[in-house]
C-alpha cells in the first residue's frame, strides 16, 4: 500500500520587518576650522554719506567807475578860412609824445601856403631836392577870442623844409639830459624819407617835388616797447649836416 506523502507545512511564524530606531536626542556636530592664516573679521561701522555743499555763486566785482574827461576846448576858426591841403598830416612830427600825438589833429591847421610854395612858389624854383619834416612846440592860446584871459596850452605843428644840394643823412639825433647826444640810423626807429606827389599833379616828371619824413612804427606795438625805446621817439630829431 502506498502511503501518501505528507506535505510540509509552512511555519506560521511571522516575521516582522526590522525598523531602525532613531535617537530622539540629536546633537549637531560642528566642524572646527583651523585658525591658521585667518583673520578675525572686524566689526563694520555704518558709513555716513557726505552732503554736497551748495554751489557758490562767484562774487561779481564792482564795475570800475569811468570818469569822463572834460572835452577839450578848440580854437574857433572863421568859416571863410577853409583849409584845402590835408597832405601835411603825412609828415611825421618827430619828437612828439605818443600820448599827445593824435590831439594835434583836433585843430584844422592851415598849411596851404606851404603847398603853394612847394608847387608854385619860390621853393618850386629851386633845382635842389627838398626834405620836409615836422616837430611840435607848446604855446598858450585863448580858445575863445572874446575871452582872451582864459588860455590853454596847445601843441603847434612846426614844418621845416631843408633845401640843399646835399641830402640830409639818414640819421636821427637822440638828445636828452640823461643820455646826452646819440646818433642812430633812421631804420632803427622805422623812419625814412618818402617821396611826395601832389594829388592834382601826375607823376609825369618822374621826380617828386619833395620828400616827407615818415615813420612806419605801428601804434599797437608802441605799448610793447620798453620805456627807453619809447623815449627815443620823444627825444629824436633829424640829423642835418652841412659840409
Rosetta blueprint (number, residue, H / E / L):
1 X L
2 X L
3 X L
4 X L
5 X L
6 X L
7 X L
8 X L
9 X L
10 X L
11 X L
12 X L
13 X L
14 X L
15 X L
16 X L
17 X L
18 X L
19 X L
20 X L
21 X L
22 X L
23 X L
24 X L
25 X L
26 X L
27 X L
28 X L
29 X L
30 X L
31 X L
32 X L
33 X L
34 X L
35 X L
36 X L
37 X L
38 X L
39 X L
40 X L
41 X L
42 X L
43 X L
44 X L
45 X L
46 X L
47 X L
48 X L
49 X L
50 X L
51 X L
52 X L
53 X L
54 X L
55 X L
56 X L
57 X L
58 X L
59 X L
60 X L
61 X L
62 X L
63 X L
64 X L
65 X L
66 X L
67 X L
68 X L
69 X L
70 X L
71 X L
72 X L
73 X L
74 X L
75 X L
76 X L
77 X L
78 X L
79 X L
80 X L
81 X L
82 X L
83 X L
84 X L
85 X L
86 X L
87 X H
88 X H
89 X H
90 X H
91 X L
92 X L
93 X E
94 X L
95 X L
96 X L
97 X L
98 X H
99 X H
100 X H
101 X L
102 X H
103 X H
104 X H
105 X H
106 X H
107 X L
108 X L
109 X L
110 X L
111 X L
112 X H
113 X H
114 X H
115 X H
116 X H
117 X H
118 X H
119 X H
120 X L
121 X L
122 X H
123 X H
124 X H
125 X H
126 X L
127 X L
128 X L
129 X E
130 X E
131 X E
132 X E
133 X E
134 X E
135 X E
136 X E
137 X E
138 X E
139 X E
140 X E
141 X E
142 X L
143 X L
144 X L
145 X L
146 X L
147 X L
148 X L
149 X L
150 X L
151 X L
152 X E
153 X E
154 X E
155 X E
156 X E
157 X E
158 X E
159 X E
160 X E
161 X E
162 X E
163 X E
164 X E
165 X L
166 X L
167 X L
168 X L
169 X L
170 X L
171 X E
172 X E
173 X E
174 X E
175 X E
176 X E
177 X L
178 X L
179 X L
180 X E
181 X E
182 X E
183 X E
184 X E
185 X E
186 X H
187 X H
188 X H
189 X H
190 X L
191 X E
192 X E
193 X E
194 X E
195 X E
196 X E
197 X L
198 X L
199 X L
200 X L
201 X L
202 X L
203 X L
204 X L
205 X L
206 X L
207 X L
208 X L
209 X L
210 X E
211 X E
212 X E
213 X E
214 X E
215 X E
216 X L
217 X L
218 X L
219 X H
220 X H
221 X H
222 X H
223 X L
224 X L
225 X L
226 X L
227 X H
228 X H
229 X H
230 X H
231 X H
232 X H
233 X H
234 X H
235 X L
236 X E
237 X E
238 X E
239 X L
240 X L
241 X L
242 X L
243 X L
